[in-house]
Amino acid sequence: MDYDVIVVGSGFGGAITACRLAEKNYRVLMLERGRRWDSHSYPRGPDDPWIWSEEHPEEHNGWLDLRVFEHMAVAQGAGVGGGSLIYANISCEPLPNVFDKGWPKEITYQELKPRYDRVADFLDVKPVPRNQWPTRTNLMKEGAAAIGKADRFKPLELAVSFDELWTYEQSDPHTFSKSKRFINKHGVEQGTCVHLGNCDIGCDVDAKNTLDKNYIPTAEKHQAQVRPLHLVTNVEPITGGYRVSYEELRGGSRISGSQTARIVIVAAGSLGSTDLLLRCRDINGSLPRLSSFLGKNWSSNGDFLTPALYTHRDIYPGRGPTITSAIDFLDASEDGMPFWIEDGGFPNLLIGFLQARTHDAATGMAAQALLASLRALLMSGDAFTHIMPWFAQGVDAANGVLELKRRWWFVGKLQLHLDWDIAESRRTIDAIVKMHERLARATGGMPMVPPTWTLDHYLITPHPLGGCNMGNSRDTGVVNHAGEVFDYPNLFVADAAIIPEALGVNPSRTIGALAERIAELIATDGR
């Protein structure tokens, strides 16, 4: 075998399993479809590489992979670091009772708790210092008090590096020079947060503790190899392991290649891992015994966003970390539905991005229409400064189905299709919308529920879960409690795709804890 382990993807599942196995002296290769970004290459101008094209990645391999399905859109990162590049930094644990149903019996909160703690420590998470709360955080606290729920407000832990002495009151607080450079505990240079608001599009001062600043460089110190712009196309069993085939995206072309390993860990995200395994089973025929459960029980994690306009109040949604706090109703005390409300932020650069990409052919027609509606919503009324993005996650029905279909009946290539029926999740979203409207009005705002929801019940999520779910057998899942694919020894899935139920909270720490556990079990078994 060329390697002991090949990891497909470099998000929370891929980066963590690669790191932990490299530390145990496994020869590890990580294949990532996207680029290796840094603060000098993040897209900023309208002509920069913003968009990842699923149809032509050799030509368009930018920052954001926006998939637009019939009733749902999914936003994903593309690059070394995976979802950590575009997520809002939140690192949190779900309620323990989340694991009471739908999970293998081996997976409990108590089982994951040491791994939760390990992820939090490695990412060095902490809440925004009290003296640095942006306007949105104070508005969240005010809103909770205004509806008689002050005790449910809480700051959240973020994977961000802060300077305790930094304040909004200093002169030019958001200039790059106010960020303090330092070497983190993993030997990587970073800066401290100056509240630029660009968390989702790449932190200009390196304050965001993305995976390329901790787990991935630690893996590389232990001789792991990382290959960006390598799009995996097939996984095939061979004597002693697996052959992983890929296309290297170079100079506008796709160059075919392959490597072999005893162990393969698929960690390309909920959509990416499910898509790859569906193709291996249904098109390539390389993994014909994959469970018929593949693609089932997909979840959007109940994500919803309601902007609110405050005509006589400056909110500055482009200042501060993207999310900082929550108002917790996960106990289902509101309308019997578990959810929590978060503040949301938008980079100031987002408006320019939306203006440029709503007419860009590379974006795709469906995505153009979606971006145009978002742009119109954000620019409603008197502009961006007065918008408060009320955000949320909730426990939806987790009943989506991913499968490969042709766009026009028997014509065209087989593409990933999402069958999503809102009926069983509507009560959750309705409860969230009701609370968004209540909080906005209680604080003097005018809620603007997106017409994509009111007219069409269309949703957008950056937190896709499921598709390669954990189960007790191949009849109820694709992988077992250790992430190992049923009927395929030493083939694992280790990312959001294995989460069988909605969490109702930001999922990154749970993905990380599961990945820590999977890597531990592989090493403990001496594979």
C-alpha positions as CSV (number, residue, x, y, z in Angstrom):
1,M,0.0,0.0,0.0
2,D,1.2,3.6,-0.8
3,Y,-0.2,4.7,2.6
4,D,-1.6,3.4,5.8
5,V,-4.5,5.8,5.7
6,I,-6.1,8.0,2.9
7,V,-8.5,10.7,4.2
8,V,-10.9,12.2,1.7
9,G,-11.6,15.8,2.8
10,S,-10.1,18.1,5.4
11,G,-13.0,19.4,7.5
12,F,-13.6,18.6,11.1
13,G,-13.9,14.8,10.4
14,G,-10.9,14.6,8.0
15,A,-8.5,17.0,9.8
16,I,-9.1,15.4,13.2
17,T,-8.8,11.7,12.1
18,A,-5.7,12.6,10.0
19,C,-4.1,14.4,12.9
20,R,-4.7,11.7,15.5
21,L,-3.6,8.8,13.3
22,A,-0.5,10.7,12.1
23,E,0.4,11.2,15.8
24,K,0.2,7.4,16.1
25,N,2.7,7.0,13.3
26,Y,0.3,6.0,10.6
27,R,1.4,7.1,7.1
28,V,-1.5,9.5,6.2
29,L,-2.5,11.1,2.9
30,M,-5.2,13.8,2.9
31,L,-7.0,14.5,-0.4
32,E,-8.9,17.8,-0.5
33,R,-10.9,19.0,-3.5
34,G,-10.4,22.8,-2.7
35,R,-7.5,25.1,-2.6
36,R,-5.2,25.9,0.3
37,W,-6.2,29.4,1.3
38,D,-4.6,32.1,3.5
39,S,-5.1,35.7,4.4
40,H,-3.3,36.8,1.2
41,S,-5.5,34.7,-1.1
42,Y,-9.1,35.0,0.4
43,P,-11.5,36.2,-2.2
44,R,-12.4,39.9,-1.7
45,G,-13.1,41.6,-5.1
46,P,-16.1,40.7,-7.3
47,D,-13.8,39.0,-9.8
48,D,-12.0,36.8,-7.2
49,P,-12.6,33.0,-7.0
50,W,-15.8,33.0,-4.9
51,I,-17.6,30.1,-6.3
52,W,-17.0,26.3,-6.5
53,S,-18.6,24.8,-9.5
54,E,-19.7,21.2,-9.2
55,E,-19.9,20.8,-13.0
56,H,-16.6,22.5,-13.8
57,P,-14.3,22.5,-10.7
58,E,-11.2,22.5,-12.9
59,E,-12.3,26.1,-14.0
60,H,-14.1,27.4,-10.9
61,N,-12.7,26.1,-7.6
62,G,-13.5,29.0,-5.4
63,W,-14.4,29.5,-1.7
64,L,-18.1,28.6,-1.6
65,D,-20.0,25.6,-2.8
66,L,-23.6,26.6,-3.0
67,R,-25.9,23.7,-3.9
68,V,-29.5,24.6,-4.8
69,F,-32.0,21.8,-4.7
70,E,-35.8,21.9,-5.2
71,H,-36.8,22.8,-1.6
72,M,-33.4,23.5,0.0
73,A,-30.1,25.2,-0.6
74,V,-26.9,24.1,1.1
75,A,-23.8,26.3,1.6
76,Q,-20.4,24.5,2.0
77,G,-16.8,25.5,2.1
78,A,-14.2,24.3,-0.4
79,G,-10.6,24.3,0.7
80,V,-8.1,22.9,3.1
81,G,-9.9,23.2,6.4
82,G,-13.3,22.3,5.0
83,G,-16.3,23.7,6.8
84,S,-14.1,25.5,9.4
85,L,-13.3,28.0,6.7
86,I,-16.9,29.3,6.4
87,Y,-18.5,28.4,9.7
88,A,-19.3,31.0,12.4
89,N,-16.7,29.7,14.9
90,I,-19.3,28.3,17.3
91,S,-18.1,25.3,19.3
92,C,-20.8,23.9,21.5
93,E,-22.4,20.6,22.8
94,P,-26.0,19.5,22.3
95,L,-28.2,18.5,25.1
96,P,-27.4,15.0,26.4
97,N,-30.9,13.8,25.5
98,V,-30.2,14.3,21.8
99,F,-28.5,10.8,21.9
100,D,-31.5,9.1,23.5
101,K,-33.0,8.0,20.2
102,G,-31.8,7.3,16.6
103,W,-28.2,6.7,17.6
104,P,-26.3,3.4,18.2
105,K,-26.4,2.4,21.8
106,E,-22.6,2.9,22.1
107,I,-22.9,6.6,21.3
108,T,-24.0,8.6,24.4
109,Y,-23.2,12.0,25.8
110,Q,-21.1,10.4,28.5
111,E,-19.1,8.5,25.9
112,L,-18.5,11.7,23.8
113,K,-17.9,14.1,26.7
114,P,-14.1,13.5,27.0
115,R,-13.8,13.9,23.2
116,Y,-15.9,17.1,23.3
117,D,-13.4,18.5,25.9
118,R,-10.5,17.4,23.8
119,V,-11.8,19.2,20.7
120,A,-12.5,22.4,22.7
121,D,-9.0,22.4,24.2
122,F,-7.3,21.8,20.8
123,L,-9.3,24.6,19.2
124,D,-8.8,26.9,22.3
125,V,-12.4,28.0,22.4
126,K,-13.7,30.9,24.5
127,P,-16.6,33.4,24.5
128,V,-16.3,37.0,23.3
129,P,-14.8,38.9,26.3
130,R,-17.6,40.9,28.0
131,N,-15.9,44.3,27.2
132,Q,-16.0,43.4,23.5
133,W,-19.6,42.5,22.9
134,P,-20.8,43.8,19.6
135,T,-24.2,45.6,19.3
136,R,-25.8,42.3,18.2
137,T,-24.8,40.5,21.5
138,N,-26.3,43.3,23.6
139,L,-29.4,43.2,21.5
140,M,-29.8,39.5,22.1
141,K,-29.5,40.0,25.8
142,E,-32.0,42.9,25.7
143,G,-34.4,40.8,23.6
144,A,-34.3,37.8,26.0
145,A,-35.1,40.2,28.9
146,A,-37.8,42.0,27.0
147,I,-39.8,38.7,26.5
148,G,-39.2,37.6,30.1
149,K,-36.6,35.0,29.2
150,A,-33.4,36.7,30.5
151,D,-32.2,33.5,32.1
152,R,-32.1,31.8,28.7
153,F,-29.5,34.2,27.2
154,K,-25.9,33.0,27.2
155,P,-22.7,33.8,25.4
156,L,-21.3,31.0,23.3
157,E,-17.8,29.5,23.0
158,L,-16.0,30.5,19.8
159,A,-12.9,29.1,18.1
160,V,-11.4,32.6,17.9
161,S,-8.3,34.3,19.5
162,F,-9.1,37.4,21.4
163,D,-7.0,40.2,22.9
164,E,-8.6,40.9,26.3
165,L,-7.4,44.6,26.1
166,W,-9.0,45.3,22.7
167,T,-12.1,47.5,22.9
168,Y,-14.5,49.3,20.5
169,E,-13.7,52.6,22.3
170,Q,-10.1,52.8,21.1
171,S,-9.3,54.9,18.0
172,D,-9.7,52.9,14.7
173,P,-10.4,49.7,16.5
174,H,-10.9,47.6,13.3
175,T,-7.6,48.4,11.6
176,F,-5.3,45.4,11.0
177,S,-2.6,47.0,13.1
178,K,-4.7,46.6,16.3
179,S,-4.5,42.8,15.9
180,K,-1.7,41.3,18.0
181,R,0.4,38.6,16.3
182,F,1.3,35.5,18.3
183,I,2.4,31.9,18.0
184,N,-0.4,29.5,19.0
185,K,0.2,26.4,21.1
186,H,0.5,24.4,17.8
187,G,3.4,26.5,16.6
188,V,1.3,28.4,14.0
189,E,1.3,32.2,13.7
190,Q,-2.1,33.9,14.2
191,G,-3.5,37.3,15.1
192,T,-6.1,38.5,17.6
193,C,-9.7,39.4,16.7
194,V,-10.4,43.0,15.8
195,H,-14.1,42.3,14.9
196,L,-13.8,42.7,11.2
197,G,-16.9,40.5,10.6
198,N,-15.3,38.4,7.9
199,C,-15.5,35.1,9.7
200,D,-17.4,33.4,6.9
201,I,-15.2,34.6,4.1
202,G,-11.7,34.3,5.7
203,C,-10.3,36.2,8.6
204,D,-7.9,38.9,7.4
205,V,-5.9,38.9,10.6
206,D,-5.9,35.1,11.2
207,A,-7.8,35.3,14.5
208,K,-10.2,32.5,13.5
209,N,-8.9,29.1,14.8
210,T,-9.6,27.2,11.6
211,L,-8.4,23.7,11.2
212,D,-5.5,24.8,9.1
213,K,-4.1,26.5,12.2
214,N,-4.2,23.5,14.6
215,Y,-5.2,19.9,13.6
216,I,-3.9,20.0,10.0
217,P,-0.4,21.5,10.8
218,T,-0.1,19.1,13.7
219,A,-0.8,16.2,11.3
220,E,1.8,17.6,8.9
221,K,4.4,17.8,11.7
222,H,3.8,14.0,12.0
223,Q,4.5,13.5,8.3
224,A,1.0,13.5,7.0
225,Q,0.7,14.8,3.4
226,V,-2.0,17.2,2.3
227,R,-2.9,17.5,-1.4
228,P,-5.2,20.4,-2.3
229,L,-7.2,20.4,-5.6
230,H,-7.6,16.6,-5.6
231,L,-11.2,15.6,-6.2
232,V,-11.9,12.0,-5.3
233,T,-14.0,10.1,-7.8
234,N,-13.9,6.5,-6.7
235,V,-13.0,4.1,-3.8
236,E,-12.4,0.5,-4.9
237,P,-11.5,-2.5,-2.7
238,I,-8.2,-4.3,-3.6
239,T,-6.2,-7.0,-1.9
240,G,-5.0,-5.6,1.4
241,G,-6.9,-2.3,1.2
242,Y,-8.5,0.2,-1.2
243,R,-7.6,2.2,-4.3
244,V,-8.7,5.8,-4.2
245,S,-9.0,7.4,-7.6
246,Y,-9.1,11.2,-8.0
247,E,-8.8,14.0,-10.5
248,E,-6.2,16.7,-9.8
249,L,-7.5,20.1,-10.8
250,R,-4.6,21.8,-12.5
251,G,-4.4,24.6,-15.0
252,G,-8.1,24.3,-16.0
253,S,-7.7,20.5,-16.6
254,R,-8.5,17.3,-14.7
255,I,-5.6,14.9,-14.4
256,S,-6.5,11.4,-13.3
257,G,-4.5,9.6,-10.6
258,S,-4.9,7.1,-7.8
259,Q,-3.3,6.0,-4.5
260,T,-3.7,2.9,-2.3
261,A,-4.1,2.5,1.5
262,R,-5.0,-0.1,4.0
263,I,-7.6,2.2,5.5
264,V,-9.8,4.9,3.9
265,I,-11.7,7.6,5.8
266,V,-14.3,9.4,3.8
267,A,-14.8,12.9,5.3
268,A,-16.1,15.0,2.4
269,G,-19.0,16.4,4.3
270,S,-22.7,15.4,4.4
271,L,-23.3,16.0,0.7
272,G,-19.8,15.1,-0.5
273,S,-19.4,11.8,1.3
274,T,-22.9,10.7,0.4
275,D,-22.4,11.7,-3.2
276,L,-19.1,9.8,-3.4
277,L,-20.5,6.6,-1.9
278,L,-23.7,6.7,-4.1
279,R,-21.5,7.0,-7.2
280,C,-19.3,4.1,-5.9
281,R,-22.4,1.9,-5.5
282,D,-24.7,3.0,-8.3
283,I,-22.4,4.2,-11.1
284,N,-18.9,2.8,-10.6
285,G,-20.1,-0.5,-9.1
286,S,-17.0,-0.5,-6.9
287,L,-18.8,-0.7,-3.6
288,P,-22.0,-2.7,-4.5
289,R,-22.8,-3.9,-1.0
290,L,-23.3,-0.4,0.5
291,S,-26.4,-0.3,2.6
292,S,-29.8,0.6,1.0
293,F,-30.0,3.2,3.8
294,L,-27.4,5.3,2.0
295,G,-28.8,8.8,1.4
296,K,-31.6,8.6,3.9
297,N,-32.5,10.6,7.0
298,W,-30.7,13.8,5.9
299,S,-31.2,16.9,8.0
300,S,-30.8,20.7,7.6
301,N,-30.4,21.0,11.4
302,G,-33.4,23.4,11.5
303,D,-31.4,26.4,10.3
304,F,-33.4,29.6,9.7
305,L,-32.6,33.3,9.3
306,T,-35.0,36.2,9.8
307,P,-33.5,39.7,9.2
308,A,-35.1,42.5,11.1
309,L,-35.0,46.2,10.3
310,Y,-34.3,48.8,13.0
311,T,-34.9,52.2,11.4
312,H,-33.8,54.2,14.4
313,R,-31.0,52.0,15.6
314,D,-27.6,51.1,14.2
315,I,-26.9,47.4,14.4
316,Y,-23.7,47.0,12.3
317,P,-24.2,43.4,11.4
318,G,-20.7,43.5,9.7
319,R,-18.9,44.1,13.0
320,G,-17.9,41.4,15.5
321,P,-17.7,37.6,15.2
322,T,-20.5,36.2,13.0
323,I,-22.3,34.6,15.9
324,T,-21.7,35.3,19.6
325,S,-24.6,34.2,21.8
326,A,-27.9,32.2,22.0
327,I,-31.3,32.3,23.7
328,D,-31.9,28.7,24.6
329,F,-35.3,27.0,24.1
330,L,-33.8,23.5,23.5
331,D,-36.0,22.2,26.3
332,A,-39.0,22.5,23.9
333,S,-40.7,25.0,26.3
334,E,-41.9,27.1,23.3
335,D,-44.6,25.4,21.2
336,G,-43.2,22.0,22.1
337,M,-40.3,22.4,19.7
338,P,-36.6,22.4,20.7
339,F,-34.5,25.2,19.1
340,W,-32.3,28.1,20.0
341,I,-32.0,31.6,18.7
342,E,-28.6,33.1,17.8
343,D,-27.4,36.5,16.6
344,G,-26.2,36.4,13.0
345,G,-23.7,38.6,11.2
346,F,-22.9,39.4,7.6
347,P,-19.6,40.6,6.2
348,N,-19.8,44.1,4.7
349,L,-18.3,42.5,1.6
350,L,-21.3,40.3,1.2
351,I,-23.3,43.0,-0.6
352,G,-20.6,43.3,-3.3
353,F,-20.4,39.6,-3.6
354,L,-24.2,39.3,-4.1
355,Q,-24.2,42.0,-6.7
356,A,-21.4,40.3,-8.7
357,R,-22.6,36.7,-8.5
358,T,-26.3,37.2,-9.2
359,H,-25.3,37.7,-12.8
360,D,-22.4,35.3,-13.0
361,A,-22.9,32.2,-15.2
362,A,-20.5,30.2,-13.1
363,T,-22.9,30.5,-10.2
364,G,-25.7,28.7,-12.0
365,M,-29.2,29.9,-12.7
366,A,-30.9,28.5,-9.6
367,A,-28.2,29.9,-7.3
368,Q,-28.4,33.3,-9.1
369,A,-32.1,33.5,-8.3
370,L,-31.5,32.6,-4.6
371,L,-28.7,35.1,-4.2
372,A,-30.8,37.8,-5.8
373,S,-33.6,37.3,-3.3
374,L,-31.1,37.4,-0.4
375,R,-29.6,40.6,-1.8
376,A,-33.0,42.2,-2.1
377,L,-33.8,41.2,1.5
378,L,-30.6,42.6,3.0
379,M,-30.9,45.9,1.0
380,S,-34.5,46.4,2.1
381,G,-35.4,49.7,3.8
382,D,-32.6,52.0,4.8
383,A,-29.6,49.7,4.2
384,F,-27.3,47.3,5.8
385,T,-26.3,49.1,9.0
386,H,-29.8,48.8,10.5
387,I,-30.3,45.1,9.9
388,M,-30.3,42.5,12.7
389,P,-30.0,38.9,11.4
390,W,-31.9,36.8,13.9
391,F,-30.6,33.3,13.3
392,A,-31.6,29.8,14.7
393,Q,-31.2,26.1,14.7
394,G,-33.8,23.5,15.7
395,V,-34.5,19.8,15.8
396,D,-36.1,19.1,12.4
397,A,-37.5,15.7,11.3
398,A,-34.3,14.6,9.6
399,N,-36.2,12.9,6.9
400,G,-34.5,14.1,3.7
401,V,-33.3,11.7,1.0
402,L,-30.2,12.1,-1.1
403,E,-30.0,10.2,-4.4
404,L,-28.5,10.4,-7.8
405,K,-30.9,11.6,-10.5
406,R,-30.8,13.0,-14.0
407,R,-31.9,16.6,-14.4
408,W,-34.3,15.8,-17.2
409,W,-35.8,12.3,-16.8
410,F,-33.5,10.1,-18.9
411,V,-31.3,12.9,-20.2
412,G,-28.2,14.4,-18.7
413,K,-25.6,13.3,-16.1
414,L,-26.6,11.7,-12.8
415,Q,-26.4,14.4,-10.2
416,L,-27.0,14.6,-6.5
417,H,-30.7,15.3,-5.8
418,L,-32.3,16.1,-2.4
419,D,-35.9,15.1,-1.8
420,W,-36.9,17.3,1.1
421,D,-40.5,17.5,2.4
422,I,-41.1,20.3,4.9
423,A,-44.3,18.8,6.3
424,E,-42.8,17.0,9.3
425,S,-40.4,19.9,10.1
426,R,-42.8,22.8,9.6
427,R,-43.8,23.1,13.3
428,T,-40.1,23.5,14.2
429,I,-39.5,26.3,11.6
430,D,-42.9,28.0,12.5
431,A,-41.8,28.1,16.2
432,I,-38.5,29.6,15.2
433,V,-40.1,32.2,13.0
434,K,-42.6,33.1,15.7
435,M,-39.8,33.6,18.2
436,H,-37.8,35.7,15.7
437,E,-40.8,38.0,15.2
438,R,-41.4,38.2,18.9
439,L,-37.8,39.2,19.7
440,A,-37.6,41.7,16.9
441,R,-40.8,43.5,17.8
442,A,-39.9,43.4,21.6
443,T,-36.7,45.3,20.7
444,G,-38.2,47.8,18.3
445,G,-37.4,46.0,15.1
446,M,-39.5,45.1,12.1
447,P,-39.0,41.4,11.2
448,M,-38.8,40.6,7.5
449,V,-39.4,36.8,7.2
450,P,-37.8,35.8,3.9
451,P,-40.3,35.4,1.1
452,T,-38.5,32.2,0.1
453,W,-40.2,30.8,3.3
454,T,-43.5,32.6,3.3
455,L,-44.2,31.9,-0.4
456,D,-42.4,28.6,-1.1
457,H,-41.3,27.1,2.2
458,Y,-37.7,27.1,0.9
459,L,-34.8,26.8,3.3
460,I,-31.1,27.4,3.3
461,T,-28.6,25.6,5.6
462,P,-24.9,25.8,6.3
463,H,-25.2,22.7,8.6
464,P,-26.2,19.7,6.5
465,L,-26.2,16.4,8.5
466,G,-26.7,12.8,7.6
467,G,-26.8,10.7,4.5
468,C,-24.3,8.1,5.7
469,N,-25.9,7.6,9.1
470,M,-24.7,5.6,12.0
471,G,-26.9,2.7,12.8
472,N,-27.0,-0.6,14.6
473,S,-27.0,-2.6,11.4
474,R,-27.0,-2.1,7.6
475,D,-30.9,-2.0,7.8
476,T,-30.8,1.2,9.9
477,G,-27.6,2.9,8.8
478,V,-24.5,3.0,6.6
479,V,-21.8,2.8,9.2
480,N,-21.6,1.4,12.7
481,H,-20.9,3.2,16.0
482,A,-17.2,3.3,15.1
483,G,-17.8,5.0,11.7
484,E,-16.9,1.8,9.8
485,V,-19.0,1.0,6.7
486,F,-21.1,-2.1,7.0
487,D,-19.6,-5.0,4.9
488,Y,-16.4,-3.0,4.1
489,P,-13.7,-3.5,6.7
490,N,-11.3,-0.5,7.1
491,L,-13.6,1.8,5.1
492,F,-14.8,4.6,7.4
493,V,-16.9,7.7,7.2
494,A,-16.1,10.4,9.8
495,D,-18.0,13.7,9.3
496,A,-21.4,15.3,9.4
497,A,-22.8,12.6,7.1
498,I,-22.8,10.0,10.0
499,I,-24.9,12.1,12.3
500,P,-28.4,10.4,12.3
501,E,-30.5,13.0,13.9
502,A,-30.7,16.8,14.0
503,L,-28.7,18.3,16.9
504,G,-30.5,21.6,17.2
505,V,-27.2,23.4,17.8
506,N,-24.1,24.2,15.7
507,P,-22.6,20.7,14.9
508,S,-18.8,21.3,14.6
509,R,-17.8,20.1,18.1
510,T,-20.0,17.0,17.8
511,I,-18.5,16.1,14.4
512,G,-15.1,16.7,16.0
513,A,-15.9,14.5,19.0
514,L,-17.1,11.6,16.8
515,A,-13.9,11.9,14.7
516,E,-11.7,11.8,17.8
517,R,-13.5,8.6,18.9
518,I,-13.2,7.0,15.4
519,A,-9.5,7.7,15.3
520,E,-9.0,6.3,18.8
521,L,-10.9,3.1,18.0
522,I,-8.8,2.6,14.8
523,A,-5.6,3.0,16.6
524,T,-6.7,1.0,19.7
525,D,-7.7,-1.9,17.4
526,G,-4.2,-1.8,15.9
527,R,-5.5,-1.7,12.3
